[in-house]
Amino acid sequence: MRFLPKHRDLSRPLEKIELIVRASDFRSPVDELVVRLDRFLGEHLTWRSRTSIQELVHDGYVWVDASTPDQPQGSGEAKPETRPGRRLRHGSRVVVWIPEQNRVEVKTGELADLGQDLSVLYEDAAALVVDKPAMLAVHPGGRHLTDTLIQRVHARMGLGDAPRDERPRLCHRLDRETSGIVLLGKTPRAHSLMMKQFEAREVEKEYLAIVRGVPAQDGGRIDLPLGMGRSTRVQLKMTVQADGLESVTEWRVVERFREHALVACKLLTGRQHQIRVHMASIGFPLVGDKLYGPDDAYFEKGMDGTLSADDLRELGLPRHALHNHRLAFTSPDGNRRVEVTSPLPRDLADFVAAQRT
């Protein structure tokens, strides 16, 4: 969801800075504060010029979550913001990704070869749909810097020196462990039109998940609000909360096994970890889920690379069993309705096959 500027060295890591808009910083009453994004960043990134800050915004390094306790109109997640003049209020959250300097570069050929490892499911003049493998990050950040989905897209399209408006932009994201379909807009106009479809819930998304346990019902609707966990040591963990954001998932059983089931989940909203949290909340966590499965201690072990053979046997799979299987949207190219599907990848297909024996 972050789009890299033309001269960015993709081998260099990113520094993440999270900021909260506070009226006190501007000596303004809470209910009166309205501040431009570039001015707000100028107050905090004092070592950067205004032009440099605007370039950061234009190039997709700045994400904004405009939701506040008093105005929970947003998704609850920070999203790329490319307008320096975006208005912010007290309580808005801003995330800035800043490229670090002084990092050893990787060989040029290593990045040039990335485009060969990209599976394209559909493409026209406006839209690009790709099949993301599990364990591939969507964009650079943290520990995953030199091989990400967006880098593979840029490498395939030869966009190293292309102007900003010729670079594709992600319309949504998948967690690193989640596999499946990802949609990109190839131009700013196409991206904007397709993002409006997501906001209007006109994009159909169906995931396949393998869960622990066998539901007695053939399906159902989970309508439980979600918010950031308040009593967990893992900061990114989401929980069901009465004052959380609206979150709705429809699910149906595709196939039952002795101790597991294959289910299809349709997202009516797009919250962080929504399917994983919702299925766990009704007693059917995903196989391999280190955060919402048997014990979130597995998540910390996974981050540290210390999962044992016994841990992996308990989890069932080294990654959570979630795959974005189907996506339907309207392409701005000819205003045609497009439906794309992606079959279960080998690791999940093999697990399913083993359950049938």
C-alpha positions, 0 to 999 in steps of 0.5 A, spaced: 500 500 500 506 504 500 508 506 493 516 507 492 519 513 489 523 513 483 530 514 486 528 510 492 534 504 493 529 498 495 535 495 498 535 500 504 530 499 510 525 504 512 524 507 519 517 507 521 514 514 525 507 514 528 504 520 530 498 522 534 495 529 532 494 533 539 490 540 539 495 542 545 501 541 540 497 547 536 495 551 542 488 549 540 481 547 543 480 540 541 473 541 538 476 546 533 483 543 531 483 542 523 490 542 521 493 540 514 497 534 513 504 537 511 503 542 516 503 537 522 508 533 519 513 540 519 512 540 526 514 534 527 519 532 522 523 539 523 529 536 519 525 536 513 523 542 508 516 543 506 518 540 499 521 534 502 515 533 506 510 534 500 514 529 496 514 524 502 506 524 502 506 524 494 510 518 494 506 514 498 510 514 505 505 517 509 499 513 511 493 516 515 488 514 520 483 519 521 478 516 525 478 519 532 474 516 538 469 522 537 469 521 530 470 514 528 468 515 521 474 511 518 476 504 517 481 504 524 487 503 519 492 507 517 492 508 509 496 511 504 495 519 503 497 522 497 494 529 499 499 534 503 493 538 504 489 533 507 485 536 513 487 532 520 483 533 527 485 532 534 486 524 535 488 522 528 494 518 527 499 519 522 504 513 520 511 516 516 516 511 513 522 514 512 528 511 508 534 510 512 541 511 509 548 508 510 545 501 508 549 496 504 546 495 497 544 488 494 546 486 488 542 490 482 541 483 479 537 481 485 532 486 484 532 485 476 530 478 477 524 479 482 519 480 476 520 473 474 517 471 480 510 474 479 503 471 477 499 475 473 491 473 474 488 479 470 491 485 466 488 491 462 489 498 461 487 500 468 487 494 473 492 489 474 491 482 479 496 478 481 497 472 486 501 473 492 504 467 495 504 466 502 510 469 506 511 475 501 510 482 504 506 486 500 510 492 501 517 494 504 518 495 512 521 492 518 525 485 516 522 485 509 525 490 505 528 487 498 523 482 496 516 484 496 510 484 492 510 491 490 517 491 488 516 484 484 510 488 480 515 494 479 520 490 476 516 486 472 513 492 469 520 496 468 518 502 472 525 503 475 525 510 472 518 511 470 514 517 473 509 517 479 503 516 475 505 510 471 506 506 477 501 501 479 498 502 486 495 497 491 488 497 492 488 493 498 493 489 502 494 482 505 498 480 511 504 477 509 502 469 511 496 470 507 496 468 500 492 470 494 489 475 490 491 482 490 488 488 486 492 494 483 490 500 479 495 502 474 494 509 474 492 514 479 485 515 476 484 507 475 486 507 483 481 512 485 475 509 482 477 502 484 478 505 491 471 508 491 468 501 489 472 498 496 469 504 500 462 503 497 462 495 498 462 494 491 468 489 491 466 482 492 472 478 496 471 471 498 477 467 502 478 460 503 480 458 510 482 452 514 479 452 521 480 447 527 474 444 529 467 442 525 462 447 525 455 444 526 452 449 522 452 450 514 454 457 515 452 464 518 454 471 519 458 474 524 457 481 526 462 483 531 465 490 532 473 489 532 478 494 535 485 494 537 487 489 543 487 493 550 490 487 554 495 483 550 502 484 550 502 483 542 500 490 540 497 489 533 492 484 536 485 485 534 479 483 539 472 483 539 470 490 542 463 493 544 466 500 542 470 497 536 469 498 528 463 495 525 466 488 522 461 483 518 463 476 515 459 471 512 461 464 512 459 457 509 462 450 510 465 448 503 468 441 506 468 438 513 473 433 515 474 429 522 477 435 526 477 441 521 473 444 516 474 448 509 470 454 510 469 460 505 469 467 508 466 473 504 468 480 507 463 485 508 468 490 511 475 490 511 478 490 518 485 488 520 485 480 521 477 480 520 476 473 518 482 470 523 478 474 529 471 473 527 472 465 526 476 464 532 471 468 536 465 463 534 470 457 536 473 456 530 480 459 529 484 458 523 489 452 522 497 455 523 494 462 526 500 464 531 496 470 534 489 467 534 490 460 535 492 456 541 496 461 544 499 468 542 506 466 545 507 462 538 507 469 535 513 471 539 516 465 537 515 466 530 517 473 530 524 470 533 524 464 529 524 459 535 518 455 533 520 448 535 517 442 531 512 441 537 510 448 536 509 446 529 505 440 530 500 444 535 499 449 530 498 444 524 501 449 519 507 454 519 503 459 517 495 461 518 491 457 513 488 463 509 487 464 502 484 470 498 480 465 493 476 470 489 475 477 487 470 481 483 470 488 481 469 493 475 475 495 471 475 502 469 477 500 462 471 499 459 467 499 465 467 491 465 465 487 471 471 482 472 471 476 476 478 473 478 479 466 482 485 463 485 486 456 487 488 453 494 496 454 493 500 447 494 501 447 502 493 448 503 491 443 498 496 438 501 493 439 508 486 439 505 488 432 502 491 429 508 484 431 512 480 426 507 484 420 508 
